[in-house]
Amino acid sequence: MLAGKGVMINWSDVVPEHRPAYYEWHSREHMVGRVAIPGFCRGRRYIAVRAQRNFLVLYEVDDLSVLTGPDYLAKANRPSPLTQRTTPFIQNSVRGLANVRASFGIGTGGFALTLRFDPRGGGEDELGRYLIEGALPRLAEIPEITGAHLLVADKAASSQVPVERKGRPTVIPNWIVVVEGITLAALEIACDAHLVARTLREHGCGDAIERETYSLQIMVTKAPAGHA
């Protein structure tokens, strides 16, 4: 299960020649600094296996108010020199500040499959029921699947642009499903069984569904009390 009721999720590109600088900043400054903010639980970064964008980044927070609150914004509105030098390398972002509508499972998997889509007009209730009462709990019962989650982006919260993000065009997603597992094959098989596009559309999903798979690179959790 996810560690909080809110999530910051981001898909983006960084070309290979800039990745050493990106890793130095993102792993050692950005992730550590974000997770240290009150209300942040943990952060994860994945690299693409079969995906349109190179990286998937996921931060779990107590609730969405953490991502619009003064502690986070104080950090995001005062970017460090390293942040200012490195963030221009990040391109083609799809980023949402989202509420966790449902979260099932036992832990974190080494692989993640994400789906981004819009409900069809009038199909929100049926689609929500199918995912929350049917598909996601069934996925979580599969031994190779460690988690299955439904996120819904908050458009107003996602539209805020702190100083460190100014000048970086960003697409805001709508509904997001994240499935975690111990193998890529298990994720693909599970998704084909319960989240195939035809089935989602039958239950109120719009036509456009973006499906991508990623492998976990790094996870940072909050340091225990009393530890630096």
Backbone torsions as a table, in degrees:
resi	resn	phi	psi	omega
1	MET	NA	153.5	176.6
2	LEU	-69.6	155.3	-172.0
3	ALA	-82.6	-12.1	-179.0
4	GLY	-147.8	-175.7	-179.1
5	LYS	-98.0	-0.5	177.9
6	GLY	-132.3	156.8	-177.5
7	VAL	-144.2	139.8	163.0
8	MET	-106.2	121.6	-176.8
9	ILE	-128.3	139.7	-171.0
10	ASN	-148.4	125.9	170.2
11	TRP	-107.3	135.6	-178.1
12	SER	-159.8	170.9	179.9
13	ASP	-113.8	142.4	167.4
14	VAL	-139.5	121.2	-176.6
15	VAL	-68.1	152.0	-172.8
16	PRO	-54.4	-37.3	-176.5
17	GLU	-67.4	-20.2	179.4
18	HIS	-98.9	-0.2	-174.1
19	ARG	-69.6	-35.4	175.5
20	PRO	-56.7	-44.5	178.1
21	ALA	-67.2	-39.0	178.1
22	TYR	-62.5	-46.1	-179.7
23	TYR	-63.4	-40.8	178.9
24	GLU	-59.0	-45.5	-179.6
25	TRP	-73.6	-51.5	-170.2
26	HIS	-69.3	-43.4	-178.3
27	SER	-73.1	-45.8	-167.3
28	ARG	-93.7	-22.8	178.6
29	GLU	-113.9	-56.4	-171.3
30	HIS	-65.9	-53.2	-176.6
31	MET	-65.4	-44.9	179.5
32	VAL	-62.0	-42.8	-179.6
33	GLY	-67.9	-40.0	179.5
34	ARG	-65.4	-46.3	-176.3
35	VAL	-66.1	-23.1	177.2
36	ALA	-74.3	-16.3	-179.6
37	ILE	-68.4	136.1	176.6
38	PRO	-53.7	133.3	179.8
39	GLY	95.9	-18.9	174.3
40	PHE	-80.9	135.4	-178.2
41	CYS	-100.8	-51.3	178.8
42	ARG	-164.2	161.7	178.1
43	GLY	-130.7	148.1	179.2
44	ARG	-136.0	147.4	172.3
45	ARG	-129.6	134.1	179.0
46	TYR	-119.9	154.9	173.3
47	ILE	-114.1	148.9	-172.0
48	ALA	-63.7	140.4	165.6
49	VAL	-104.6	-62.0	170.9
50	ARG	-131.6	99.9	-172.9
51	ALA	-159.8	157.3	177.1
52	GLN	-76.9	-28.5	-178.4
53	ARG	-119.4	151.1	-170.5
54	ASN	-67.8	-39.2	-169.6
55	PHE	-129.1	147.3	170.2
56	LEU	-121.4	126.2	178.7
57	VAL	-122.1	134.5	-175.6
58	LEU	-135.5	122.8	172.6
59	TYR	-114.4	129.2	176.3
60	GLU	-100.0	132.0	-176.9
61	VAL	-130.7	162.3	-177.8
62	ASP	-54.2	-48.3	175.1
63	ASP	-161.7	173.4	-172.3
64	LEU	-62.8	-26.8	-178.9
65	SER	-61.1	-24.4	177.2
66	VAL	-61.0	-36.8	-175.0
67	LEU	-83.4	-6.2	174.9
68	THR	-119.5	6.1	-174.4
69	GLY	-90.8	173.2	-172.3
70	PRO	-66.9	-33.9	-178.0
71	ASP	-66.6	-46.0	178.3
72	TYR	-66.5	-46.4	-176.3
73	LEU	-66.3	-33.0	176.5
74	ALA	-60.0	-39.1	178.7
75	LYS	-71.8	-46.7	-175.2
76	ALA	-70.8	-23.1	-179.9
77	ASN	-92.2	-0.5	175.6
78	ARG	-129.4	68.2	-176.7
79	PRO	-65.3	142.1	178.7
80	SER	-72.1	163.8	174.8
81	PRO	-57.0	-37.9	178.6
82	LEU	-65.5	-39.5	176.1
83	THR	-61.4	-45.1	-178.7
84	GLN	-63.7	-34.2	179.2
85	ARG	-75.7	-30.2	-168.8
86	THR	-96.8	-35.5	-174.0
87	THR	-61.7	-25.7	175.0
88	PRO	-62.7	-17.0	178.2
89	PHE	-74.5	-15.3	-175.3
90	ILE	-91.5	124.1	-173.8
91	GLN	-128.7	161.7	169.5
92	ASN	57.9	44.9	-175.5
93	SER	-76.1	138.3	165.0
94	VAL	-118.3	116.3	-169.7
95	ARG	-139.6	132.6	178.0
96	GLY	-135.8	141.5	167.1
97	LEU	-99.1	116.7	-164.2
98	ALA	-129.5	148.8	169.3
99	ASN	-86.0	142.4	175.8
100	VAL	-84.0	108.4	179.3
101	ARG	-79.1	-33.9	179.8
102	ALA	-159.0	146.3	178.8
103	SER	-148.9	122.6	-179.1
104	PHE	-126.8	151.2	173.2
105	GLY	133.0	-176.3	-172.5
106	ILE	-117.6	-13.1	-176.5
107	GLY	176.4	-165.1	-178.1
108	THR	-96.6	134.0	177.8
109	GLY	-100.8	159.7	179.0
110	GLY	-77.1	-11.4	179.2
111	PHE	-131.7	150.0	178.8
112	ALA	-134.1	141.6	172.0
113	LEU	-117.3	130.1	179.4
114	THR	-118.9	145.3	172.6
115	LEU	-124.5	133.2	173.6
116	ARG	-120.1	132.7	-176.3
117	PHE	-163.8	168.5	173.5
118	ASP	-113.0	140.6	168.8
119	PRO	-66.8	147.7	173.0
120	ARG	-69.9	148.5	179.2
121	GLY	-53.0	121.8	-177.0
122	GLY	84.6	-3.9	-177.2
123	GLY	-99.5	4.4	-174.6
124	GLU	-59.6	-46.4	-176.0
125	ASP	-64.8	-46.6	-178.9
126	GLU	-64.4	-42.0	-179.9
127	LEU	-64.9	-43.4	177.8
128	GLY	-59.9	-43.4	179.0
129	ARG	-63.2	-43.5	-179.0
130	TYR	-60.8	-44.2	-177.5
131	LEU	-71.8	-48.3	-171.1
132	ILE	-77.9	-35.5	-176.5
133	GLU	-99.1	-16.0	-175.5
134	GLY	-121.1	-77.0	-168.1
135	ALA	-62.4	-49.8	-173.2
136	LEU	-67.3	-46.8	176.0
137	PRO	-62.8	-33.0	177.0
138	ARG	-67.2	-39.9	176.2
139	LEU	-59.9	-43.0	-176.4
140	ALA	-66.2	-17.1	178.3
141	GLU	-82.8	-12.2	179.9
142	ILE	-73.9	129.3	-174.3
143	PRO	-56.0	-34.8	-178.2
144	GLU	-83.2	-6.0	179.8
145	ILE	-99.3	127.0	-176.6
146	THR	-101.3	-17.4	-179.5
147	GLY	-166.5	149.6	177.4
148	ALA	-146.1	122.8	-167.8
149	HIS	-136.4	144.4	172.9
150	LEU	-114.4	124.9	178.3
151	LEU	-118.9	142.7	175.1
152	VAL	-127.4	119.0	-176.2
153	ALA	-68.8	141.9	172.1
154	ASP	-92.3	112.2	-173.2
155	LYS	-63.5	-41.6	-178.3
156	ALA	-65.7	-47.7	179.6
157	ALA	-63.6	-40.4	-177.9
158	SER	-68.9	-21.2	-177.3
159	SER	-82.4	-14.1	179.8
160	GLN	-67.1	142.8	-175.2
161	VAL	-125.8	94.6	175.9
162	PRO	-68.0	168.9	-174.1
163	VAL	-55.8	-41.8	-175.1
164	GLU	-67.1	-14.1	-179.1
165	ARG	-106.8	-1.2	-178.2
166	LYS	-62.3	138.3	179.6
167	GLY	82.1	9.5	180.0
168	ARG	-117.7	96.1	-179.6
169	PRO	-55.6	135.9	-174.8
170	THR	-138.7	135.6	173.1
171	VAL	-92.2	135.9	178.3
172	ILE	-98.7	123.2	177.6
173	PRO	-76.7	179.9	179.5
174	ASN	-118.8	-91.2	175.7
175	TRP	-94.6	142.6	-176.1
176	ILE	-137.2	132.6	169.1
177	VAL	-112.5	133.1	174.7
178	VAL	-121.3	124.1	176.6
179	VAL	-118.1	131.8	-179.7
180	GLU	-113.2	146.4	-179.7
181	GLY	-157.0	175.1	-175.8
182	ILE	-91.4	-15.7	174.3
183	THR	-140.1	152.7	176.7
184	LEU	-65.2	-40.0	-179.6
185	ALA	-60.9	-40.1	179.7
186	ALA	-62.3	-40.6	178.4
187	LEU	-63.5	-45.3	-178.1
188	GLU	-63.7	-43.6	-179.4
189	ILE	-65.0	-44.0	-179.1
190	ALA	-64.3	-42.0	179.7
191	CYS	-66.1	-40.5	178.5
192	ASP	-63.3	-29.6	-178.3
193	ALA	-80.2	-35.4	-170.0
194	HIS	-123.4	-18.1	-174.1
195	LEU	-129.4	24.1	178.1
196	VAL	-64.1	150.1	-172.7
197	ALA	-56.3	-43.1	-178.3
198	ARG	-58.8	-43.7	-178.8
199	THR	-66.5	-43.5	178.4
200	LEU	-59.8	-42.0	-179.5
201	ARG	-66.7	-35.1	176.8
202	GLU	-63.2	-23.6	-177.2
203	HIS	-107.2	19.3	171.0
204	GLY	107.8	11.0	178.6
205	CYS	-87.5	148.0	174.5
206	GLY	-70.2	175.9	-173.9
207	ASP	-70.4	-38.7	-174.2
208	ALA	-82.9	119.4	178.8
209	ILE	-134.2	119.6	-179.7
210	GLU	-101.9	118.8	-176.2
211	ARG	-116.1	127.4	-176.7
212	GLU	-142.5	155.0	178.9
213	THR	-127.7	146.5	-173.8
214	TYR	-141.7	156.9	176.6
215	SER	-115.2	135.4	-176.7
216	LEU	-67.5	131.3	174.6
217	GLN	-100.7	-46.8	-172.7
218	ILE	-153.7	144.7	172.6
219	MET	-132.6	131.1	179.8
220	VAL	-119.5	127.1	178.6
221	THR	-113.9	162.8	-179.5
222	LYS	-65.4	136.6	179.7
223	ALA	-67.7	140.5	176.8
224	PRO	-58.8	153.0	178.5
225	ALA	-55.4	134.8	178.8
226	GLY	92.3	-6.2	177.5
227	HIS	-104.6	143.9	178.0
228	ALA	-72.1	NA	NA
